[in-house]
Amino acid sequence: MEDARSFRDTLPVGAGSDGAAPAPRARVAIGFGSPSNDSGVTRLDLNDILIRNPQASFLMRVAGDSMHDAGIDDADLVLIDRAVTPAHGHVVIAVIEQEFVCRRLVTRAGELCLRAADAAVADIVPPEGDGFEIWGVVTTVLKSLPV
């Protein structure tokens, strides 16, 4: 499938859920804070902050630019939650003819459509049968900034 983009580096993330409440999260102001307020700083655990369903969460690295206008760029990491029920407007990872694609799920007249953020990229109307699956819902995009 020529329009489909593949993903690399699929990794399961998060530890098993033990039911404990997440630790308090530190915040930072955008501006100048007071150095005397450092006593309340705690260590942040991204598993607690980002992952709702640890057993159903995965990271994938995006390949391609078709979702650039949605804030998802080539080489970004996306956090996918397979326990979230996909709905109209969600950005999803779908499997079409054994290839992963990242698109926005659109329902129109009871039919599913996968739409790229780039208007120049054609919509994907999933085929009937076994050649299509919504694999999970993208909940977070992680970007690396140049340093």
C-alpha positions as a printed NumPy array, in Angstrom:
array([[  0.   ,   0.   ,   0.   ],
       [  1.716,   3.093,  -1.258],
       [  0.109,   5.616,   1.125],
       [  0.725,   3.608,   4.273],
       [  3.61 ,   4.613,   6.523],
       [  5.442,   2.041,   8.591],
       [  6.441,   2.487,  12.207],
       [  9.666,   1.393,  13.841],
       [ 10.673,   0.743,  17.427],
       [  7.387,  -0.548,  18.886],
       [  7.893,  -0.937,  22.634],
       [  5.596,  -1.876,  25.517],
       [  5.754,   0.741,  28.275],
       [  4.77 ,   1.129,  31.908],
       [  4.967,  -1.19 ,  34.853],
       [  2.212,  -3.373,  36.23 ],
       [ -0.557,  -1.496,  37.989],
       [ -0.477,  -1.981,  41.763],
       [ -3.455,   0.269,  42.45 ],
       [ -1.39 ,   2.809,  44.407],
       [ -2.169,   6.498,  43.96 ],
       [  0.354,   8.345,  41.792],
       [  2.964,  10.477,  43.52 ],
       [  2.404,  14.255,  43.628],
       [  3.666,  16.022,  40.534],
       [  5.969,  19.01 ,  40.552],
       [  5.123,  22.007,  38.38 ],
       [  7.259,  24.694,  36.865],
       [  6.172,  28.226,  36.06 ],
       [  7.036,  29.702,  32.706],
       [  8.9  ,  32.743,  33.908],
       [ 11.059,  33.458,  36.903],
       [ 10.226,  31.529,  40.055],
       [ 11.657,  31.897,  43.488],
       [ 14.658,  29.649,  44.24 ],
       [ 13.506,  29.543,  47.87 ],
       [ 10.54 ,  27.354,  46.837],
       [ 12.723,  24.382,  45.865],
       [ 11.782,  22.375,  48.958],
       [  8.611,  20.92 ,  47.337],
       [ 10.314,  19.515,  44.233],
       [  9.66 ,  15.812,  43.722],
       [ 10.862,  13.317,  41.158],
       [  8.428,  12.922,  38.24 ],
       [  7.491,   9.492,  36.934],
       [  6.302,   9.694,  33.33 ],
       [  4.564,   6.334,  33.71 ],
       [  2.276,   7.884,  36.338],
       [  1.735,  11.053,  34.323],
       [  1.181,   9.675,  30.811],
       [ -0.014,   6.09 ,  31.054],
       [ -3.6  ,   5.286,  32.002],
       [ -3.573,   1.59 ,  31.099],
       [ -0.045,   0.18 ,  31.558],
       [ -0.811,  -3.288,  30.185],
       [ -2.296,  -1.801,  27.   ],
       [  0.185,   1.03 ,  26.308],
       [  2.912,   1.074,  23.681],
       [  5.367,   3.516,  22.15 ],
       [  5.891,   3.753,  18.397],
       [  8.228,   5.939,  16.412],
       [  6.488,   7.685,  13.526],
       [  7.843,   7.548,   9.986],
       [  6.438,  10.112,   7.56 ],
       [  4.961,  13.6  ,   7.53 ],
       [  1.284,  13.029,   6.72 ],
       [  0.227,  14.019,  10.275],
       [  2.49 ,  17.092,  10.551],
       [ -0.441,  19.526,  10.715],
       [ -1.783,  17.551,  13.707],
       [  1.545,  18.045,  15.533],
       [  2.949,  14.587,  14.746],
       [  6.215,  14.7  ,  12.807],
       [  8.646,  12.179,  11.351],
       [ 10.656,  10.477,  14.137],
       [  8.291,  11.588,  16.944],
       [  7.324,   8.998,  19.525],
       [  3.605,   8.409,  19.996],
       [  2.068,   6.758,  23.028],
       [ -0.745,   4.421,  22.038],
       [ -3.385,   3.122,  24.426],
       [ -5.092,  -0.012,  23.117],
       [ -7.662,   0.055,  25.932],
       [ -9.212,   3.339,  24.769],
       [-12.275,   2.876,  22.562],
       [-11.612,   4.69 ,  19.271],
       [-14.096,   7.433,  18.423],
       [-14.648,  10.063,  15.737],
       [-11.82 ,  12.611,  15.835],
       [ -9.265,  10.427,  17.641],
       [ -5.828,  10.016,  16.134],
       [ -5.394,   6.272,  15.778],
       [ -2.896,   3.682,  14.704],
       [ -4.546,   1.359,  12.219],
       [ -3.329,  -1.766,  10.497],
       [ -4.224,  -1.892,   6.836],
       [ -3.064,  -4.911,   4.866],
       [ -0.368,  -5.622,   7.489],
       [  1.029,  -2.059,   7.558],
       [  0.676,   0.496,  10.359],
       [ -0.751,   3.933,   9.513],
       [ -1.335,   6.933,  11.75 ],
       [ -4.455,   8.91 ,  10.844],
       [ -7.428,  10.735,  12.328],
       [-10.524,   8.538,  12.579],
       [-13.503,  10.113,  10.848],
       [-16.973,   8.624,  10.721],
       [-19.344,   9.81 ,   8.04 ],
       [-22.709,   8.305,   7.213],
       [-21.831,   5.291,   9.362],
       [-18.622,   4.546,   7.451],
       [-15.078,   4.831,   8.757],
       [-12.462,   6.941,   7.058],
       [ -8.833,   7.512,   8.02 ],
       [ -7.782,  11.087,   7.275],
       [ -4.261,  12.497,   7.186],
       [ -3.654,  15.963,   8.597],
       [ -2.05 ,  16.876,   5.263],
       [ -4.908,  17.753,   2.872],
       [ -2.773,  16.626,  -0.09 ],
       [ -2.834,  13.03 ,   1.198],
       [ -5.902,  11.041,   0.164],
       [ -8.287,   9.632,   2.757],
       [ -8.108,   5.906,   3.382],
       [-11.401,   4.053,   3.293],
       [-10.641,   0.799,   5.101],
       [-11.353,  -2.376,   3.146],
       [-14.039,  -4.795,   4.276],
       [-12.856,  -7.964,   5.99 ],
       [ -9.618,  -9.014,   7.645],
       [ -7.349,  -6.399,   6.013],
       [ -8.179,  -3.652,   8.545],
       [ -7.912,  -3.116,  12.314],
       [ -7.797,  -0.045,  14.546],
       [ -4.81 ,  -1.039,  16.645],
       [ -4.966,   1.721,  19.267],
       [ -5.576,   5.396,  20.063],
       [ -2.716,   7.912,  20.189],
       [ -2.841,   9.69 ,  23.555],
       [  0.502,  11.534,  23.629],
       [  3.154,  12.77 ,  21.21 ],
       [  6.761,  13.024,  22.424],
       [  9.166,  15.248,  20.507],
       [ 12.888,  15.731,  20.766],
       [ 14.073,  19.309,  20.554],
       [ 17.465,  20.289,  19.181],
       [ 20.021,  20.877,  21.923]])
